[in-house]
């Protein structure tokens, strides 16, 4: 059976919807199938008989953080016309596809080369920034050492100056 055929009416899908198991049906066909079901809370897929819930909780009683997780069991499907299979692929289409594959392969190769260059640049930048950070740490330590030496020399200078002044006044 064609993927774009309703599993209930066996005609082309009018307003396609999907069951949770992924089978496609017309919205009207599935609605009438579910309405004919004796259970008001659950239904089964007309194709595979998988059970699914048709009840949707009232969002007023569900915390807001869970609202995005509550989805309807039956979802509308949008099918583009280009997604429909071509009944007679032209022989030229194989050549066109090969050309497109070759072009995309070349593009992938170029992207791989660009990626390799970017990775090399990033590695070089990381090494340069690590070296710069190490130089900054070394300079900070040297500055702290020089400041300690300066304080020690000032203390020594002040002590000698005090002794000099004491000797001078004698």
C-alpha positions as a printed Julia matrix, in Angstrom:
170×3 Matrix{Float64}:
   0.0    0.0     0.0
   1.27   3.49   -0.85
   2.47   5.61    2.08
   0.19   8.46    0.99
  -2.98   6.38    1.05
  -5.41   6.39    3.96
  -5.43   3.09    5.82
  -9.2    3.35    6.4
 -10.8    4.6     3.18
  -7.88   3.41    0.96
  -7.95   6.67   -1.0
  -5.39   9.45   -1.24
  -4.96  11.33    2.02
  -7.21  14.39    2.17
  -6.22  16.01    5.49
  -3.46  13.69    6.72
  -3.06  13.01   10.44
  -0.73  10.62   12.22
  -1.43   8.26   15.09
   1.22   7.93   17.85
   2.51   4.76   16.18
   3.12   6.71   12.95
   0.35   5.42   10.67
  -1.32   7.99    8.42
  -5.07   8.41    7.92
  -7.47  11.06    6.74
  -8.58  13.25    9.62
 -12.27  12.6     8.92
 -11.76   8.82    8.63
  -9.79   8.61   11.89
 -12.3   10.84   13.69
 -15.22   8.63   12.63
 -13.2    5.5    13.55
 -12.48   6.88   17.05
 -16.09   8.04   17.54
 -17.29   4.51   16.72
 -15.0    3.12   19.43
 -16.75   2.16   22.72
 -13.94   3.59   24.89
 -14.09   7.34   25.54
 -10.49   7.67   26.77
  -8.5    5.28   24.58
  -8.51   4.26   20.96
  -6.54   1.81   18.86
  -4.72   2.41   15.62
  -6.8    1.17   12.67
  -3.64  -0.22   11.03
  -1.71  -1.96   13.82
  -4.24  -1.91   16.71
  -1.76  -0.17   19.05
  -3.65   1.53   21.86
  -3.28   5.26   22.5
  -4.96   7.83   24.71
  -7.35  10.33   23.15
  -7.99  12.28   26.36
  -6.08  15.54   26.78
  -5.71  16.83   30.36
  -7.0   20.29   31.25
  -3.89  22.49   31.24
  -5.28  24.67   34.02
  -4.6   21.83   36.46
  -1.15  20.95   35.13
   1.92  22.96   36.25
   3.15  25.32   33.53
   6.57  23.65   33.34
   4.87  20.49   32.0
   2.69  22.18   29.36
   5.26  21.69   26.61
   5.31  17.94   27.32
   1.57  17.48   26.86
   0.94  16.86   23.19
  -2.12  15.58   21.38
  -2.07  11.9    20.42
  -3.19  12.64   16.9
  -1.16  15.15   14.97
  -1.71  16.83   11.66
   0.88  15.94    9.02
   2.0   18.32    6.3
   3.22  16.53    3.2
   4.91  18.48    0.45
   4.24  17.55   -3.13
   7.94  16.9    -3.7
   7.82  14.17   -1.03
   5.54  12.05   -3.21
   7.46   9.38   -5.11
   7.96   9.88   -8.82
   6.34   6.92  -10.63
   8.79   6.99  -13.57
  12.23   8.3   -12.7
  13.91   9.52  -15.84
  17.25   7.96  -16.78
  18.8   11.44  -16.68
  17.84  11.72  -13.02
  20.5    9.11  -12.16
  23.13  11.23  -13.88
  21.79  14.33  -12.12
  21.92  12.53   -8.8
  25.49  11.38   -9.44
  26.45  14.94  -10.33
  24.78  16.23   -7.19
  26.5   13.56   -5.06
  29.88  14.47   -6.57
  29.25  18.18   -5.95
  28.18  17.53   -2.36
  31.18  15.25   -1.79
  33.49  18.03   -2.99
  31.71  20.45   -0.68
  32.12  18.04    2.25
  35.84  17.66    1.48
  36.23  21.45    1.41
  34.38  21.72    4.73
  36.63  19.04    6.26
  39.7   21.0     5.13
  38.23  24.23    6.53
  37.52  22.43    9.8
  41.11  21.18    9.97
  42.42  24.7     9.39
  40.11  26.12   12.05
  41.17  23.43   14.53
  44.83  24.27   13.85
  44.13  27.97   14.36
  42.25  27.26   17.58
  45.1   25.08   18.86
  47.61  27.82   18.02
  45.44  30.42   19.78
  45.12  28.2    22.84
  48.89  27.67   22.98
  49.5   31.42   22.57
  47.0   32.31   25.29
  48.49  29.7    27.64
  51.99  31.1    27.01
  50.69  34.64   27.6
  48.99  33.57   30.83
  52.21  31.89   32.0
  54.2   35.08   31.24
  51.65  37.12   33.2
  51.95  34.73   36.19
  55.75  34.91   36.03
  55.68  38.72   35.84
  53.23  38.94   38.74
  55.47  36.7    40.86
  58.53  38.77   39.9
  56.67  41.97   40.82
  55.66  40.53   44.2
  59.28  39.45   44.84
  60.57  42.92   43.89
  57.99  44.59   46.14
  59.07  42.33   49.03
  62.72  43.2    48.37
  61.82  46.91   48.19
  60.01  46.74   51.55
  62.99  44.96   53.1
  65.42  47.53   51.68
  63.24  50.44   52.9
  63.1   48.9    56.35
  66.88  48.49   56.3
  67.27  52.05   54.97
  64.99  53.46   57.68
  66.97  51.54   60.32
  70.3   52.84   58.99
  68.91  56.36   58.71
  67.78  56.19   62.33
  71.26  55.02   63.42
  72.89  57.76   61.31
  70.69  60.44   62.86
  71.41  59.06   66.33
  75.16  59.14   65.69
  74.93  62.58   64.12
  73.3   64.08   67.2
  76.0   62.76   69.51
